[in-house]
Amino acid sequence: MIKLTRVNGTTLLVNESFLETAEETPDTVITMQNGHRYFVQESVDEILFKTLEFEKEKNIR
């Protein structure tokens, strides 16, 4: 799971396997495979970095 921050400042843990899209509109909106959408403070690049780091760490274990 990756840790993100909602626009209201609360923490959101996201299972990256179910992340379908991330777009900046200008706020960053992530859409999950079930259709749920979340507005977060992180940029698309930050989300991509966190996802890749998590996957790399998962493969090391």
C-alpha positions as CSV (number, residue, x, y, z in Angstrom):
1,M,0.0,0.0,0.0
2,I,1.1,3.6,-0.6
3,K,0.4,6.5,1.7
4,L,-1.2,9.5,0.2
5,T,-2.7,12.7,1.6
6,R,-6.2,13.9,0.9
7,V,-6.7,17.6,0.1
8,N,-8.2,18.1,3.6
9,G,-4.9,16.8,5.1
10,T,-6.1,13.3,6.2
11,T,-4.0,10.2,5.4
12,L,-5.2,7.8,2.7
13,L,-3.7,4.3,2.3
14,V,-4.2,3.0,-1.2
15,N,-3.6,-0.5,-2.5
16,E,-1.6,0.4,-5.6
17,S,-2.7,-2.8,-7.3
18,F,-6.2,-1.3,-7.6
19,L,-5.1,2.1,-8.8
20,E,-6.5,2.6,-12.3
21,T,-5.7,6.3,-13.2
22,A,-4.1,9.4,-11.7
23,E,-4.5,12.7,-13.3
24,E,-3.9,16.4,-12.5
25,T,-7.0,18.6,-13.2
26,P,-5.2,20.8,-11.6
27,D,-5.9,18.9,-8.3
28,T,-4.7,15.3,-8.5
29,V,-7.5,12.8,-8.8
30,I,-6.9,9.1,-8.4
31,T,-9.5,6.6,-9.7
32,M,-9.6,3.1,-8.4
33,Q,-10.7,0.0,-10.3
34,N,-14.0,0.1,-8.5
35,G,-14.7,3.6,-9.7
36,H,-14.0,5.4,-6.4
37,R,-12.2,8.7,-6.9
38,Y,-10.0,10.5,-4.4
39,F,-8.5,14.0,-4.5
40,V,-5.0,14.0,-3.1
41,Q,-2.2,16.5,-2.5
42,E,0.5,14.5,-4.2
43,S,1.3,15.1,-7.8
44,V,1.0,12.3,-10.4
45,D,4.8,12.1,-10.5
46,E,5.0,11.6,-6.7
47,I,2.3,8.9,-6.9
48,L,4.2,7.1,-9.6
49,F,7.5,7.3,-7.6
50,K,5.7,5.9,-4.4
51,T,4.2,3.1,-6.5
52,L,7.5,2.1,-8.1
53,E,9.3,2.3,-4.8
54,F,6.7,0.1,-3.1
55,E,6.9,-2.5,-6.0
56,K,10.7,-2.5,-5.8
57,E,10.6,-3.0,-2.1
58,K,8.0,-5.8,-2.4
59,N,10.1,-7.6,-5.0
60,I,13.2,-7.5,-2.7
61,R,11.4,-9.4,0.1
